[in-house]
Amino acid sequence: MSVKFGTSGLRGLVSSMTPDLITAHVQAFLAACDTGGVLCVGRDLRPSSPRIADDVIAAARAAGAQVIDCGEVPTPALALAAQAVDGGAVMVTGSHIPADRNGLKFYVRAGEISKADEVAILAHLGQVPAPDTAAGALEQDGTANDRYIARYVQAFGTDALTGQRIGLYAHSAVGRDVLARILTALGAEVIELGRSESFIPVDTEAVDPTVRDQIRLWVAEHGLDALVSTDGDSDRPLLADESGRVIPGDILGQITAETLGAEVIATPISSNSGVTMKNFGEVHLTQIGSPYVIAAMEATEGAVVGYEANGGFLLGFEARGPAGVLAPLVTRDCTLPILTVLYASRDGGIATRVAKEPPIVTVADRLQNVEQAKSRALLDQWQNDPVARAGFLALLGKTERVMDLTDGLRMTMTDGDVIHIRPSGNAPELRLYVETKDMNSGETLLATALAQLARAL
């Protein structure tokens, strides 16, 4: 994958992320966007992240920005740190993609960059600071993680999870120790599992079958009430119930939104459509990607939240936790949905709480190492040729009722099932989302459709 700048920032092969390329994008960002002249910098645990963070810091200082190096922090903790100093931020992370790739996530003073910011940054590429620009100051901030931990301890209270035995799949997530400290501070007994000093890419939206099997074994072996984890930069949650079943991220979002008293929901069209059957005042379905969710949140008023199928939750209003106030944090966050669902399930268990949601199941997976041009060509063919599209669906025993092109190719079947195919916007992957009435049929349809997609490619 060549280096690409888009919705999730800058991403590409580590070998292509040269100091010159990083400098050009960081300085274009500082010239085009509102950071207040202050830039917080954080990084995940990939082997390449320290070097890239150093390049970011050097580029920002050369442009005259005051730089605050926050070190190894979860992305939402970095966003919170930038919010506290009314500045911008750059997170060095490739999120869930493999270690031979990395990236930069950009934050303005108002939060994550928008699509308009993206256009402005690209327009400023190639501009360089004036030769007489004084180097910006550099300071270290070792308290960003502590402030993020305090946010949740103050909101939930030290007995919120008392009596719960929770497994933590630590792998190589940058927030593994932070999440352990939060859970422990809330009264839970935490059993760390699967810690790795080499980077493991974990996609919380398409959990690998071998990881799912391992989670079930861990839950049974250790008698766990739940197991939690995150992706590499710890902005997307993973939560498994007392049987070891991974709960989809959009279901976590529905429960969290309801528990916090949200009135308006913004979520991508790939999310579980059961949200429209609940008693929220408004539900806005967007294109896939947090900038689209944020834009929908900004266009509304009141108690608004956003979430994605990967579980990342965005809080747009001042909510109340069991023990205190939660200030808005309009960026993907893994911790809030994990804690809220654990708290909401403390009496009857997670499976019982999930069973109260509308009876619609969403499952997702992906084909990896598929170039976007190849994915796009296939979808263009199916979008424009009803006969070819019907032929693919016939292999699945399905007939289309409605086609939606909001983001990718989303097809609703005559029996109500949904098949949604979309090229990833930031990795060489073709993603598949399936919506059905029960888990068994969903997993069967997902596996069959994925195999037929592979053949079609």
N, C-alpha and C positions, 0 to 999 in steps of 0.2 A: 504494500500500500504506500503510495507516495504521500507526502505531507499535504494535509488538507485543512483549510480553515473553514469552520462552519458553526452550526448550532452549539456543539459542545466545545468550541474553542479550536485550538490547533492540535492536530493529531497526526502521527505518522511514525515511520520506522525510526528508531533511535539513531541509526546511521545517517539518516537524512536530516535530523534535527541538529544542525550545525550551530555554532555560536553566532554566525552571521545571520542565519535564518531567524533564530530566536531574538536576536537584537532587533532585527527589522520589525518583527511583529510586536514586541513589547513596546518599542518606541512609537510605532504607529498607534497602538492602543493608548498610550499616554498622551499623544498629540490629539487624538480624535475624541476621547471619552473623558467624562468627569470623574476624576479620582481625588480632586482636592489637593493634588501634588503629593499625596501620601499613598504608598503601596505596601500592603502586607503580602508576604511571600510564604507559602507553605509547600510541603511535598509529601508524597507517599513513600512506600518502602521499596520501590523498584531500584535495582542497582544503578540505573542511569539518572535517577532523580536528583541526587546531590549535585552532580555536574551541571545538569540543566538548571537547577535552582540558582547555582552560582552565576550562570550565564544571564538569567533573568535579573538577578540583583545588580550585576555589573551594567547591564543595558539600562536599567531604570535609573541608577545613580548617574550614569553618563548623560542622561536626559534631564538631570536636575531634580529628580523625585526623591523625597525622603522615604527610605526603605526600612521596613520593620520585618526582620527575619523571624518567623514564627516556628521554623523547624518542621518536625514531623507532626502533622496534625490532620484530623479528619477535615474534609472539605467544609462541612457546616460549621465546624469550630473556627476555621479560618474566616468564613463569611461573618461569623459573630464578632471576631476580633476586628475585622475591617469596619463593621458597623459601629463598634465602640469608639473608634478613632475618626469616624466620618471620612473614611478613605476608600481606596480601591484595593483590589487583591488579585494575585495570580497564584493559582494552585497548580503545582507540577504533578500531573497524574495522567495515566492512561485509563483510569477507572478499571473496567473489567476486562480489557483486552490484554493479550499476552505481553510478556516482559520485553520482547524485542521491539515493542512500540511504546510510545509515551506521548504526553500531550501537555497543553496548558489550558486551564480554565480561567476566564477573565471575569472580574467583578468591578463594576463602577460603584459609586457611592450609594446608589439606590438598590444595588444588588447585582444579580447576574446580568450579563450583557444581553441586550435585545437584538432582534434581527436588524433594526436600524443601526445599532452600534456596530454590528458585524459589517454592514456595508461601509460605514464610516472608516473602520479600521483598514479595510482593504483599500479604500481610496487614499489613505495616508501612507501606505507602504512605499518605501523609497525615500521618504523625507527623513532628514537627519537633523539632530539638534544643532543649534548655532555653535560655532567653534569656541565661543567664549563662555559657554554654559558651565557654571560652577557645579562640581560634583555634589550630588545629594548626600545627606547624612545617612549613616547606617546604624541601626540599633537592633539588639536581640530582644525578643519577647518569649520568655519561657513559661508564660502564664496562660496562654491561649487555651490549652487543654483544661486547666484548672477552672477557668471561667465557664467553659462549656459544661463541665461536670456540675458546677454550682447551679447553673441554670435549671437542671433537671432535679437535683436534690431539693432545691428550694420549692420547685413547683409540685413535686410528688410526695415529698416527706420521707423521713427515714424508716418508716414502717410500711410503706406502700406495697412492698413485695415480700414482707416477712412470711416465712414458711414455704416459699417457693424454691425449688431445686432446679436450677437453670444451667444447661450446658452452653458453653461458648465455643463455637467453632472459630478458633482464632486465625488460622492459616497465616496469610501475610497481610491482613488488613491493617492499615495504619491506625485505625481506631480500636484495635483489639483490647489494649490495656485501658483505654479511656472507658470503653463500654463495660469492662469488668469492674472498674472502680465505681461507675454509676450504679450498676446492679447490686453490688455489695453494699454501697451506701444506702440503698433503698431497702435493705434487709434481706435480700436473696442470698442463698448459698450458690456460689458459682463454681462450676467444674469446667476448667479449661481443657479443650480437646483440639488436636490437629494443628498445633502451632508449627509454623514453618519459617525457617530463616531464608529460604529461597522463595521467589515470588510465584504465587499460584493465582491465575486469573479466575475469579469467581463471578459469574453472571447471575444475579439474584432473580432475573426475569426468565432465564432459561437454565435452570439448575441441572447440571450434568447427572445422568441416571446413576452413575457410580457414587456421586456425592449424596444423592437422595438415599441410596442403599446404606451408605455409611452413617448418615444421620439417623435412620431407623434403628440401626444396630446400636449406636451410642445411646439413644433415648432408652432403649430396652435394657442395655447393659448397666446403665447408671441410674435407672429409675427416675428419669427426669420429668418434670412438669412441662418443660419446654426446652427448645434449643434455639439459640440466636446466632446470627452472624451478619456480616456486611460484605459489600464488594471491596475492591482494593483501596479506594479513597474514602470509604465509610460514609457515603451519602445515600446508599440504597440498602434497605434492610432485608434480612432473611429470618423468618420465624417458622419453626416447626412445632406442632402441637404435641400432646402427651403420647400420641401413637407414633410420632416421628414423621407425620405428613406435613410437607411444606405448604404453608398457606400463601396463596397468590398475593402479590403486592397490592393489587387493586382492592382486594377484600380487606387487607389491613387498612387501606385508605378509607374505605367506607365506614369501617368500625371506628377508626380514629376521628373522622369528621363528625360522626353522630355523637360520640362520647364527649367531644369538646364543645358541642352545641353549635356547630357550623350551620349556616343558613344557605350559603351559596357555594357550589362546587364547580371547579374547573378541572377537567381531566381529559386526556387524549381519547380519541375515538377507539383506540385499541383496548381501553379499560372495560371491565365487566359492566354490561348494560343494566345490571340489577340496580345500580345507583339511581336510575331514573324511576324505579319503583318505590323508592324510599320517600320519606316526607320532607326532603329538602325543598327550600323555596325555589331555587333555580339550579339547573345543571347545564353547564356549558361544555360541549364536546369540541375538542380542538385537534389540530394536527399534532403529531407525536414530537415531543421535545419540550423541555422546561421553558424555553423562551415563549412558546405559544401558550403554555399554561399560565405563565406570568402575565402575558398580555391580556388574557381573558380575565385574570384576577384584577388587574389594574382597571379594566373597563367596567367593573362592578363596584358596589358599595356594600358595607355591612360586614357581617361575620363570614368572610370568604376564605376558603382553603383550596389548595390544589394538590393533586397527587397523580402519580403515573403508575403504569402497570408494573414497573420495576420496584415499586414501593416507596420511592422517594416522596416525602411529604413536605408541602410548603404551607406555612402558617401565615395568613394574611391579616389576622386581627389579634387583639389582646385577649387571650383565652385564660381560663382558670383550670389549673390542675387540682388534684386532691388537697394540696397544702398551700398553693400560692399561684401567683400570676405567671403566665407564659407570654413574654413579649413576642411580637411578630418576628418571623425569620423566613423571609421569602426566598428560600433556596432549598434544594433537595436535602432532606434530613432523614437519616435512618433511625435515630434514637427515639424521636417522638412517637412514631407508630409502634415501635417495639414496646416501649414502656406503657403506652396507652392501652394496647391490646392485652398485655400481660395484666395490667391493673383491672381492666374490664372483665377479665376472665378468672379473677382470683378465687371466686367461689365455686363455680361449676366446671371450670376448665376451658381451655381454648376451643376444643372441638364443639362443645355445647354452645359457646358464644357464636362461633362461625355458623353453626346450623340455623341461627336466627336470621341470617341474611337471606335475601331472595334466592330461590333455587336455580341459580345460573352459575355455571362453572366456566372459567377461562383457563386455558393452558397455552403455553408458548414454547417454541424451540427455534432452532436456527440451523441453516447450512453454512458452514464456515469456509473460508478461502474461496468465496465466490465474488469475483470482481463486480462492481456496481454496474458497469456497462452491460455485462452479461445478464444480470438480474433485470435491469431496466428494459433490455430488448425483449425478454420473455414477457414481462408485464405489459409492455406496449402492444405486443401481439395479442395477448388475451383481452386487453381492454378494447381493442379495435376490431376483434374478430369473435363474434358471439359463438360461432360454430366451434372454433378452437377452444374457447373457454368452456363450452358445454361438454366438449370431449374430455377435458381434464376432470371436470366434476363428475362425469359419468363413471370414470374409473373409481370414484369414491362412493358411488351409489347416491349421488346428490343431484338436485335440480335447482338452479338459481331462481330466486324471486326478485331480488333487488341488488343492484351494484352501486357501490359508493366509492368515489375516487378522492375523498378528502385527503387521504394520505396512504398511498399505495393502492392496492386492489382489495376492497372489502366486499365480500359477497354474502348476502343473507339467503339461506336456502328456504325452500317451500316448507320444510319441517321446522323452521326457526333456528337451526344451527347457523353459525357464522364461521366463514373461513376468510382470514385477512392475511394477505401476503404483502410484504414491504421490504425493500432493500434498506439495510442499515445506512444511516446518514454519516457514520463516522468509522466504519470498519468494513472489511470485505466479507460481509455476511448477508444472507437473505433470511429474513425473519418471518416466522409463521405464527399466527395467533388463531386459536380455535375457541369457539364458545358453544357450549352444549348445556343440556339439562342435568347431567350427572358426570362424575369424574371418570368412570369406566369408559363411557362412550366418548368422552372428550379425549382421553389418552389414546384410545384406539383410532379415532379420527385423526388426531395429531400425527401419530406414527405413520398411518397410511398416506396421509397427504404429504408428509415430509419425504417419504420414499418416492412418491410420484413426482414431486418437485425435483428431486435429485435426478430422476430419469429424464424429465423434460429439459433440464439444463444440459 
